[in-house]
Each structure stands twice: as structure tokens, then as C-alpha cells.
């Protein structure tokens, strides 16, 4: 029978180890130690509990089959989160790479090892004057021995100004576009690739359209000879929602991009585009005129133990044929 997977992505917002963690380098401690003041075991435990309470609700209470995450400090905190997901009875494992970001935050995947096996991992360096997150590529094998490539992203932020920082995201977009092409050259033109992440730009920005080659037209994606992505978030843009809010304005920063091999009718993998959604469970939403995410805080910001993250998660379903 066909297998249906729920894939999700979530920026976990300041998911840091405790302020005096022995797992943190001296250099990184000097860089962020002041911002972590007051971030102790109680705050970390609260953060884990709040995140897990949302993840356990995903996929109709089954939990996602594959969850991409960003803004996490290390594998230690990710494994704490996996332990908190134990009531789901899933075989969750972590695929993580320690990146060189100046704040010490990484991109990673949590996946059900009963459904997916890691064949290879690649961390693609994004050239920037100051260190930023790599683009994390993980090649998975399904139980039916098919290759599925997931690419996790957390592009340079808009801090410092939208236009002043746009060039950095253009570089990240070009890096993603290049490795999308390389994946198909190395593993075959029929390789399915799904990129997910916090792109810190919206679907219509040049970093995504002109550099990552992510567009809104399914027909053009199917017919193009260039390695294009279809951006699944376009249909949601007109609904007045976003995954992140700034100055009470919604921004669709978190996105799924899929290549042609997840769109063709005869492909072994097909994305169910109509299942693309922003997950806004009621407890995550700040009540009022602007239904923004309820952040947990940290890193110099007031901690709300009833909060979660300053981003909403996103989800989509993919079907694998017999």
C-alpha cells in the first residue's frame, strides 16, 4: 500500500543549553554568555515541555514522520526533546550537524527511524563575512529502498535591515539552487528533493525566486529544463496569515519547496500540495487583534513559561507509491 508521511518544520526559537553548559565552547560562551544569564535547568525543562506538547499534537496526534528544526544549540537539547516525545511510541532519532554560526545555533532533523534511514549527510557552507548556518542536506532511504532528499535551511536574518542584509540571503539562495542541481547530477535527474526552513524572506523575494529558483507555477516547474522548485506557500499568502510576526504584520518566512519529482503523476513520491498548512494550535496563539505566535523568550528576552516559539510550525504530506 502507499505510505503517507507528514513532514513538518519549526523554528524552535532560542532552544539553548543551560547558561553554564560544559557542552559549549569557551569562545561561544564569551559570545553569548551574557544573553543566557538566567537560562537555567528550569527554563530549559519548561522549553522542552512546551515544544513537545505541540509536536505531540501534529499529524493527528501521531507526531510528524520527519521534522526539520532550526535555532537549536546542540544535539543534547534535541535529544531532550526526543525523550519528551516518548509517549508517542515513535522511533525518533536526531540528525544534526554542529555549525559555525556566531550564535551557536544549528539546523537539524528529527525523524522516525522505523520509517526512514539516513544514507548520508552533507552540510553546505554559506559564504558570509560573519558565520551563519550551513544548509543541511540529508539523504534518506525509505523502507521501500527509495532515496528521498530533505534539505534544511535557516538563512541569514533581517537584523540590520531588510535591504542591507538581502545580499546574504541571495547567497544562501544561490547555494541552495546550486546543490539542488548537484543532487540531481550525482543521484539522478529523478531524485525527489524537498527543501524546508526559515528562509527569513518571503516567497516573492529575489533570494527565493531568482537565486533558489523557487516559483509559484506548478506547470512551469513541471515543464522547465532548469532545476526549479515549486514554493508550496503561495496559496496561503492571501489568507492574511504568516509563520512569524513583526510589528503586528504577518510574514511567511517558513516554507516548503519541492522539485519536479514530487509533482509528476508517475513519480514514486508525490506531495499533496493541498495539505500544506501553518499549524496554529490555540494555545500557541496570542489572543487579540493579531493572532501571532506566543514566544517562550530567552536570550535576553523575558521568559514566558507558557510560551512556545516566535514562529508557527508548518506541515505537508507526501505519499510514496507501492
Rosetta blueprint (number, residue, H / E / L):
1 X L
2 X L
3 X E
4 X E
5 X E
6 X E
7 X E
8 X E
9 X E
10 X E
11 X E
12 X E
13 X E
14 X E
15 X E
16 X L
17 X L
18 X L
19 X L
20 X L
21 X L
22 X L
23 X L
24 X L
25 X L
26 X H
27 X H
28 X H
29 X H
30 X H
31 X H
32 X H
33 X L
34 X H
35 X H
36 X H
37 X L
38 X L
39 X L
40 X L
41 X H
42 X H
43 X H
44 X H
45 X H
46 X H
47 X H
48 X H
49 X H
50 X H
51 X H
52 X H
53 X H
54 X H
55 X H
56 X L
57 X L
58 X H
59 X H
60 X H
61 X H
62 X L
63 X L
64 X L
65 X L
66 X E
67 X E
68 X E
69 X E
70 X E
71 X E
72 X E
73 X L
74 X L
75 X H
76 X H
77 X H
78 X H
79 X H
80 X H
81 X H
82 X H
83 X H
84 X H
85 X L
86 X H
87 X H
88 X H
89 X L
90 X L
91 X L
92 X E
93 X E
94 X E
95 X E
96 X E
97 X L
98 X L
99 X L
100 X L
101 X L
102 X L
103 X L
104 X L
105 X L
106 X E
107 X E
108 X E
109 X E
110 X E
111 X E
112 X E
113 X L
114 X L
115 X L
116 X E
117 X E
118 X E
119 X E
120 X E
121 X E
122 X E
123 X E
124 X E
125 X L
126 X L
127 X L
128 X L
129 X L
130 X L
131 X L
132 X L
133 X L
134 X L
135 X E
136 X E
137 X E
138 X E
139 X E
140 X E
141 X E
142 X E
143 X L
144 X L
145 X L
146 X L
147 X E
148 X E
149 X E
150 X E
151 X E
152 X E
153 X E
154 X E
155 X L
156 X L
157 X L
158 X L
159 X L
160 X L
161 X L
162 X H
163 X H
164 X H
165 X H
166 X H
167 X H
168 X H
169 X H
170 X H
171 X H
172 X H
173 X H
174 X H
175 X H
176 X H
177 X H
178 X H
179 X H
180 X H
181 X H
182 X H
183 X H
184 X H
185 X H
186 X H
187 X H
188 X L
189 X L
190 X L
191 X L
192 X E
193 X E
194 X E
195 X E
196 X E
197 X E
198 X E
199 X L
200 X L
201 X L
202 X L
203 X L
204 X L
205 X L
206 X H
207 X H
208 X H
209 X H
210 X H
211 X H
212 X L
213 X L
214 X E
215 X E
216 X L
217 X L
218 X H
219 X H
220 X H
221 X H
222 X H
223 X H
224 X L
225 X L
226 X L
227 X L
228 X L
229 X E
230 X E
231 X E
232 X L
233 X L
234 X H
235 X H
236 X H
237 X H
238 X L
239 X L
240 X L
241 X L
242 X L
243 X L
244 X E
245 X E
246 X E
247 X L
248 X L
249 X E
250 X E
251 X E
252 X L
253 X L
254 X E
255 X E
256 X E
257 X E
258 X E
259 X E
260 X H
261 X H
262 X H
263 X L
264 X L
265 X L
266 X L
267 X L
268 X L
269 X E
270 X E
271 X E
272 X E
273 X E
274 X E
275 X E
276 X E
277 X E
278 X E
279 X E
280 X L
281 X L
282 X H
283 X H
284 X H
285 X E
286 X L
287 X L
288 X L
289 X L
290 X L
291 X L
292 X L
293 X E
294 X L
295 X L
296 X L
297 X L
298 X E
299 X L
300 X L
301 X E
302 X L
303 X L
304 X L
305 X L
306 X L
307 X L
308 X L
309 X L
310 X L
311 X E
312 X L
313 X E
314 X E
315 X E
316 X E
317 X E
318 X E
319 X E
320 X E
321 X L
322 X L
